[in-house]
Amino acid sequence: MEATTGYLGQLERFFRVRERGSTLATEIRAGVTTFLTMAYILFVNPQILSAAGMPASDVAIATALASAVATLAMALYANFPFALAPGMGLNAYFTFGVVKGMGVDWPVALTAVFIEGLLFLALAFGGIRTAIINAIPLSLKAATTTGIGLFLAIIGFQNAGLVVDHPATLVGLGNLRDPAVLLSLAGLILIGVLLSRQVRGAVLAGILVVTVVAWVTGLAPAPERIFGLPSFPQETLLAFDFSNILSGALLTVILAFLFVDFFDTAGTLIGVGRLAGFVNARGELPGADRAFAADAAGTTVGAMLGTSTVTTYIESAAGVEEGGRTGLTALTVALLFLLSLFFTPLFIAVPAIATAPALIVVGVLMMQGARDLDWSRMDEALPAFLTIVIMPFTFSIANGIAAGIVTFVALKLLSGKGREVHPIMYVLAVLLALYYGFIPHG
């Protein structure tokens, strides 16, 4: 096969597309798939942050711009197929934990996010974060992959209406007579069939089919308009307030943002990187420093524009499963986020019931991490099990990783196998125990 020439050839060489066993078409398709699975953030984030008193229109623009800038940095600087956006959970903590819970004005909370991003960036360039990730044992890394798969799956089940809240049992089965639930199930089966037949673009095809059916049947509202000219953020742009940032309470908030951002990003990079085949035999992700730096830069820019912490999205796994292996996938996502500034009504009309099957299928594929675990050794199996189940049960990647680290160190130490533990793991276990012991969680 002849090499691609011209502009496309330069693009292929810059991102090392052929070297990583991919094609330009595959990378673009993967980027579209990733974008569709995470486009919900474009309308969810403004809803959450507007509850903190921030202008929803400004937050919507800041969300799209921050996502585009951060993902572009991941594409051009790190050359990974990972997409970034304001993190779910982190935005809720911003609104309900800091602004409403602590009575902090949103400009002060935004300043805390900005400082956290700068600290994150310093740690990235210092190589500290990569050293921490490399110190985590292979068993916990494999468990992290599996746990993220379950986490994705429960999000998918919830969006599909297959799992609902229940006052007695916490969760229960949804209404299987609901046409929307049935359509989502049909999409799940469709994607499964296409994947079993090894049809390329199976996940994207499933999303598109369910979306069109939902629009035609009225199960989801079709976009009322396609085009809209955005304005630049007015009230949230550089709306910082450093007056009380050095108070004890705000320092705790900064550390909390840093903690959750760190472990959410670490878990996602390990899990999705492993799925993409980037993690080496020692369980390390080559180039992790650059990925971390892109993540941190996104948080810093996002705070300047007017949104909560930006983080690497686990939905990137959907694009990886579609074959995305280079920064060209991330570049595609970044361009779509920029386009969303003009076509937001169209993109956000893709309903949750259409992306839910994709999340469930990716969850299935990420379960392969469980086969790499030695379930016969309790000092390895119990920490791995807690890592896996606590992620979906508490709806937090960070909680699962923390539980795994603390129990791993405790079991090894009390079993007389303390030498098998990296020194950094001891430090992490102590810090995590103190964090969860002294900072309220709800």
Wavefront OBJ file of the C-alpha trace (Angstrom):
o trace
v 0.000 0.000 0.000
v 1.366 3.387 -0.945
v 1.918 5.930 1.766
v -0.574 8.749 2.009
v 0.746 11.956 0.458
v 0.099 15.656 0.886
v -1.664 17.138 3.895
v -3.205 13.811 4.883
v 0.217 12.218 4.775
v 1.616 14.868 7.089
v -1.294 14.323 9.438
v -0.728 10.583 9.409
v 2.978 10.962 10.146
v 2.536 13.602 12.849
v 0.157 11.414 14.853
v 2.000 8.196 13.893
v -1.307 6.703 12.763
v 0.075 3.847 10.671
v 2.775 3.106 13.251
v 0.050 2.431 15.805
v -1.882 0.184 13.455
v -4.700 2.588 12.651
v -6.022 4.612 9.725
v -7.183 8.191 9.297
v -10.780 7.064 8.800
v -10.675 4.893 11.909
v -9.298 7.724 14.032
v -11.980 10.154 12.882
v -14.752 7.596 13.433
v -13.392 6.886 16.911
v -13.364 10.595 17.702
v -16.994 10.988 16.644
v -17.938 7.998 18.800
v -16.177 9.395 21.861
v -17.773 12.786 21.360
v -21.267 11.336 21.093
v -20.845 9.363 24.317
v -19.731 12.422 26.298
v -21.688 15.226 24.600
v -24.170 15.124 27.463
v -21.732 17.262 29.466
v -22.630 20.202 27.209
v -26.060 20.514 28.810
v -25.592 18.739 32.150
v -22.696 20.909 33.323
v -24.555 24.224 32.868
v -27.512 22.785 34.788
v -25.349 21.774 37.751
v -23.164 24.881 37.928
v -26.095 27.248 37.415
v -27.415 25.905 40.729
v -24.329 27.542 42.260
v -25.460 30.896 40.850
v -23.321 30.866 37.713
v -24.920 32.025 34.421
v -25.930 28.902 32.494
v -25.156 30.476 29.122
v -21.612 31.347 30.202
v -21.066 27.875 31.647
v -22.293 26.238 28.418
v -19.738 28.184 26.379
v -16.994 27.593 28.953
v -17.749 23.871 28.936
v -17.354 23.553 25.171
v -14.259 25.772 25.014
v -12.479 24.165 27.971
v -13.204 20.684 26.626
v -11.871 21.659 23.211
v -8.682 23.249 24.560
v -7.891 20.391 26.951
v -8.588 17.684 24.381
v -6.525 19.563 21.790
v -3.615 19.591 24.243
v -4.028 15.853 24.723
v -3.992 15.393 20.950
v -1.056 17.591 19.997
v 1.129 17.302 23.106
v 0.480 13.762 24.359
v -0.770 12.047 21.150
v -3.309 9.922 23.046
v -6.913 9.211 21.943
v -8.271 10.551 25.246
v -10.907 13.268 25.484
v -11.403 15.714 28.340
v -14.268 17.769 29.734
v -15.524 19.108 33.077
v -15.802 16.070 35.319
v -19.093 14.717 36.556
v -18.960 14.464 40.336
v -16.406 17.243 40.483
v -19.024 19.708 39.223
v -21.511 18.392 41.781
v -18.929 18.803 44.557
v -18.259 22.341 43.319
v -21.946 23.288 43.550
v -23.388 21.256 46.406
v -20.294 20.623 48.507
v -18.441 23.927 48.259
v -20.828 26.686 47.169
v -24.041 25.472 48.800
v -22.558 23.256 51.503
v -19.819 25.629 52.729
v -21.464 28.895 51.739
v -18.571 29.874 49.466
v -19.245 32.287 46.614
v -18.760 30.682 43.208
v -15.887 33.024 42.186
v -13.933 31.832 45.231
v -14.693 28.189 44.395
v -13.603 28.860 40.817
v -10.345 30.287 42.165
v -9.805 27.067 44.148
v -10.189 25.088 40.912
v -7.676 27.378 39.187
v -5.080 26.875 41.935
v -5.697 23.115 41.939
v -5.030 23.070 38.205
v -1.719 24.865 38.662
v -0.676 22.412 41.392
v -1.694 19.529 39.150
v 0.417 20.988 36.324
v 3.462 21.345 38.589
v 3.174 17.733 39.694
v 2.862 16.609 36.080
v 6.039 18.301 34.894
v 7.862 17.183 38.012
v 7.165 13.564 37.131
v 5.672 12.960 40.564
v 2.332 11.740 39.272
v 3.922 9.262 36.894
v 6.086 7.908 39.729
v 2.949 7.383 41.807
v 1.133 5.612 38.989
v 4.127 3.346 38.340
v 4.262 2.415 42.029
v 0.721 1.009 41.950
v 0.848 -2.813 41.610
v -0.358 -4.579 38.473
v -3.237 -6.230 40.329
v -4.740 -2.866 41.267
v -4.223 -1.570 37.736
v -6.078 -4.565 36.308
v -8.791 -4.084 38.916
v -9.044 -0.427 37.977
v -9.739 -1.364 34.362
v -12.477 -3.754 35.452
v -13.956 -1.309 37.941
v -14.149 1.447 35.347
v -15.961 -1.012 33.098
v -18.601 -1.592 35.773
v -18.757 2.137 36.433
v -19.438 2.772 32.745
v -22.005 -0.001 32.722
v -24.020 1.359 35.635
v -24.063 4.799 33.989
v -25.313 3.110 30.841
v -27.959 1.106 32.726
v -29.148 4.258 34.449
v -29.305 6.282 31.235
v -31.170 3.456 29.523
v -33.729 3.279 32.329
v -32.808 -0.338 33.037
v -31.721 0.530 36.578
v -33.726 2.933 38.764
v -33.510 4.058 42.348
v -35.545 2.157 44.967
v -36.309 3.333 48.524
v -35.813 -0.119 50.056
v -33.079 -1.735 47.965
v -31.321 1.413 46.642
v -31.601 0.156 43.059
v -34.203 -1.821 41.151
v -35.184 -2.920 37.655
v -36.666 -0.281 35.405
v -39.942 -0.481 33.526
v -39.393 -2.974 30.717
v -42.665 -1.890 29.115
v -41.349 1.634 28.625
v -40.714 2.180 24.880
v -37.561 4.200 25.628
v -36.111 1.356 27.708
v -36.999 -1.156 24.991
v -35.364 1.031 22.330
v -32.199 1.261 24.380
v -32.189 -2.521 24.827
v -32.636 -2.908 21.071
v -29.620 -0.642 20.563
v -27.599 -2.777 22.956
v -28.481 -5.929 21.026
v -27.760 -4.211 17.711
v -24.286 -3.150 18.818
v -23.630 -6.628 20.204
v -24.624 -8.257 16.929
v -22.532 -5.865 14.851
v -19.512 -6.409 17.100
v -19.906 -10.185 16.953
v -19.925 -9.891 13.164
v -16.817 -7.681 13.446
v -18.486 -4.748 11.732
v -16.331 -1.628 11.968
v -18.125 1.357 13.464
v -20.530 -0.897 15.358
v -20.796 1.344 18.407
v -21.295 4.516 16.370
v -23.870 2.790 14.153
v -25.848 1.711 17.202
v -25.850 5.250 18.619
v -27.005 6.760 15.329
v -29.782 4.202 14.734
v -31.256 4.626 18.219
v -31.020 8.416 17.945
v -32.912 8.550 14.648
v -35.597 6.144 15.885
v -35.994 8.142 19.096
v -36.454 11.356 17.127
v -38.909 9.858 14.623
v -41.048 8.160 17.272
v -41.045 11.116 19.622
v -39.244 9.263 22.414
v -36.669 12.050 22.388
v -37.145 15.593 21.148
v -35.595 16.324 17.802
v -33.544 19.534 17.650
v -35.771 22.585 17.205
v -32.968 24.451 15.518
v -29.565 23.479 14.226
v -27.492 26.645 14.258
v -26.870 29.306 16.900
v -24.166 31.945 17.256
v -22.480 31.766 20.674
v -21.123 34.695 22.615
v -17.959 34.666 24.707
v -18.382 34.123 28.485
v -19.250 37.445 30.090
v -19.593 37.026 33.860
v -17.457 33.923 34.408
v -14.383 34.886 32.386
v -11.461 35.361 34.825
v -14.013 35.821 37.619
v -11.524 34.995 40.371
v -11.636 36.043 44.014
v -8.419 35.404 45.936
v -9.556 37.206 49.114
v -10.276 34.115 51.231
v -8.369 31.495 49.286
v -5.740 30.948 52.000
v -8.290 30.179 54.711
v -8.164 26.698 56.216
v -11.512 25.699 54.732
v -10.568 26.749 51.208
v -7.201 25.022 51.430
v -9.096 21.847 52.236
v -11.286 22.426 49.184
v -8.217 22.865 46.964
v -6.734 19.604 48.287
v -10.057 17.818 47.800
v -10.251 18.996 44.182
v -6.627 17.907 43.684
v -7.215 14.488 45.248
v -10.306 13.621 43.229
v -8.847 15.021 39.992
v -5.640 13.052 40.486
v -7.227 9.677 41.103
v -10.025 10.112 38.570
v -7.426 10.967 35.923
v -5.047 8.221 37.038
v -7.783 5.609 36.999
v -9.016 6.673 33.587
v -5.538 6.776 32.030
v -4.705 3.336 33.404
v -8.015 1.797 32.427
v -8.417 3.275 28.960
v -4.667 3.101 28.278
v -4.725 -0.583 29.099
v -7.699 -1.133 26.784
v -5.814 0.647 23.982
v -2.695 -1.451 24.537
v -0.543 1.473 25.701
v 0.311 0.048 29.131
v 3.591 -1.887 29.082
v 4.507 -5.176 30.775
v 5.319 -3.342 34.025
v 1.893 -1.750 34.051
v 3.276 1.673 33.131
v 1.804 4.152 30.651
v 4.654 5.624 28.568
v 4.071 9.327 28.024
v 1.829 9.648 31.084
v 3.499 12.923 32.081
v 2.271 14.572 28.897
v -1.251 13.216 29.377
v -1.311 14.486 32.958
v -0.049 17.894 31.839
v -2.805 18.167 29.225
v -5.357 17.291 31.897
v -3.974 19.902 34.289
v -3.851 22.563 31.582
v -7.499 21.860 30.831
v -8.471 22.455 34.449
v -6.526 25.722 34.576
v -8.013 27.047 31.319
v -11.464 25.813 32.302
v -11.366 27.766 35.550
v -10.311 30.886 33.641
v -13.297 30.475 31.316
v -15.768 29.589 34.042
v -16.206 25.892 34.686
v -15.291 23.313 37.313
v -12.407 20.835 37.132
v -11.659 19.363 33.703
v -10.597 15.731 33.648
v -9.939 12.853 31.251
v -13.191 11.067 30.443
v -13.741 7.342 30.786
v -16.038 7.648 27.775
v -12.802 7.794 25.775
v -12.972 3.999 25.996
v -15.804 4.064 23.456
v -13.521 5.654 20.868
v -10.654 3.333 21.754
v -12.940 0.375 21.160
v -13.757 1.842 17.752
v -10.050 1.642 16.954
v -8.771 5.060 18.038
v -5.084 4.852 18.918
v -3.626 8.331 18.355
v -4.122 11.980 19.112
v -6.058 12.300 15.866
v -9.020 10.773 17.700
v -8.692 13.458 20.382
v -8.245 16.148 17.723
v -11.545 15.072 16.170
v -13.251 15.343 19.558
v -11.727 18.796 20.132
v -12.979 20.039 16.756
v -16.470 18.706 17.490
v -16.484 20.543 20.817
v -15.587 23.728 18.942
v -18.333 23.036 16.415
v -20.738 22.459 19.275
v -20.459 26.158 20.058
v -22.437 26.731 16.863
v -24.433 23.496 16.670
v -25.147 22.793 20.308
v -28.925 22.320 19.718
v -28.170 19.525 17.248
v -25.464 17.688 19.190
v -27.237 17.686 22.529
v -30.345 16.245 20.897
v -28.635 12.825 20.900
v -30.567 11.217 23.780
v -29.081 9.343 26.699
v -30.934 6.191 25.660
v -28.840 6.202 22.473
v -25.433 6.463 24.138
v -26.349 4.144 27.022
v -25.890 0.907 25.003
v -22.413 2.056 23.954
v -21.388 2.570 27.566
v -22.685 -0.877 28.548
v -20.837 -2.579 25.697
v -17.586 -0.821 26.566
v -18.116 -1.958 30.151
v -18.322 -5.530 28.911
v -15.098 -5.187 26.980
v -13.238 -3.692 29.941
v -14.107 -6.690 32.128
v -11.169 -8.490 30.551
v -8.987 -6.958 33.259
v -10.484 -9.419 35.765
v -8.833 -12.392 34.076
v -5.389 -10.992 34.891
v -6.048 -11.169 38.634
v -4.867 -13.990 40.908
v -8.077 -14.724 42.790
v -6.392 -17.485 44.820
v -4.252 -14.974 46.786
v -6.382 -13.063 49.274
v -3.746 -10.341 49.760
v -4.143 -9.572 46.035
v -7.787 -10.545 45.487
v -9.465 -8.576 48.295
v -7.925 -5.175 47.415
v -8.677 -5.816 43.744
v -12.272 -6.813 44.526
v -12.843 -3.690 46.619
v -11.364 -1.535 43.854
v -13.756 -3.088 41.353
v -17.021 -3.004 43.295
v -16.640 0.286 45.173
v -16.363 2.267 41.928
v -19.929 1.514 40.772
v -21.376 1.144 44.286
v -20.221 4.623 45.354
v -20.307 6.115 41.842
v -16.679 7.162 42.145
v -13.481 5.973 40.478
v -11.458 7.744 43.161
v -13.181 5.886 46.013
v -12.449 2.533 44.404
v -8.773 3.292 43.883
v -8.433 4.581 47.442
v -10.041 1.455 48.910
v -7.747 -0.776 46.870
v -4.570 1.055 47.884
v -5.343 1.158 51.609
v -6.395 -2.496 51.844
v -3.499 -3.655 49.653
v -0.942 -2.034 51.934
v -2.704 -3.197 55.110
v -2.986 -6.814 53.976
v 0.596 -7.013 52.729
v 1.972 -5.455 55.880
v -0.074 -7.577 58.293
v 0.632 -10.734 56.271
v 4.388 -10.271 56.610
v 4.822 -9.273 52.956
v 5.605 -5.627 53.488
v 8.660 -5.778 51.236
v 6.406 -6.401 48.238
v 4.956 -2.915 48.650
v 6.546 0.097 46.946
v 7.447 2.888 49.443
v 5.185 5.310 47.591
v 2.256 2.971 48.277
v 2.812 3.334 52.030
v 2.729 7.105 51.714
v -0.419 6.977 49.592
v -2.168 4.629 52.010
v -1.480 6.900 54.977
v -2.558 10.044 53.116
v -5.736 8.384 51.849
v -6.609 7.048 55.295
v -6.176 10.537 56.742
v -8.162 12.094 53.906
v -11.146 9.795 54.302
v -10.863 9.828 58.086
v -10.947 13.588 58.567
v -12.762 15.056 55.557
v -16.549 14.487 55.474
v -17.918 12.633 52.474
v -21.520 12.483 51.443
l 1 2 3 4 5 6 7 8 9 10 11 12 13 14 15 16 17 18 19 20 21 22 23 24 25 26 27 28 29 30 31 32 33 34 35 36 37 38 39 40 41 42 43 44 45 46 47 48 49 50 51 52 53 54 55 56 57 58 59 60 61 62 63 64 65 66 67 68 69 70 71 72 73 74 75 76 77 78 79 80 81 82 83 84 85 86 87 88 89 90 91 92 93 94 95 96 97 98 99 100 101 102 103 104 105 106 107 108 109 110 111 112 113 114 115 116 117 118 119 120 121 122 123 124 125 126 127 128 129 130 131 132 133 134 135 136 137 138 139 140 141 142 143 144 145 146 147 148 149 150 151 152 153 154 155 156 157 158 159 160 161 162 163 164 165 166 167 168 169 170 171 172 173 174 175 176 177 178 179 180 181 182 183 184 185 186 187 188 189 190 191 192 193 194 195 196 197 198 199 200 201 202 203 204 205 206 207 208 209 210 211 212 213 214 215 216 217 218 219 220 221 222 223 224 225 226 227 228 229 230 231 232 233 234 235 236 237 238 239 240 241 242 243 244 245 246 247 248 249 250 251 252 253 254 255 256 257 258 259 260 261 262 263 264 265 266 267 268 269 270 271 272 273 274 275 276 277 278 279 280 281 282 283 284 285 286 287 288 289 290 291 292 293 294 295 296 297 298 299 300 301 302 303 304 305 306 307 308 309 310 311 312 313 314 315 316 317 318 319 320 321 322 323 324 325 326 327 328 329 330 331 332 333 334 335 336 337 338 339 340 341 342 343 344 345 346 347 348 349 350 351 352 353 354 355 356 357 358 359 360 361 362 363 364 365 366 367 368 369 370 371 372 373 374 375 376 377 378 379 380 381 382 383 384 385 386 387 388 389 390 391 392 393 394 395 396 397 398 399 400 401 402 403 404 405 406 407 408 409 410 411 412 413 414 415 416 417 418 419 420 421 422 423 424 425 426 427 428 429 430 431 432 433 434 435 436 437 438 439 440 441 442
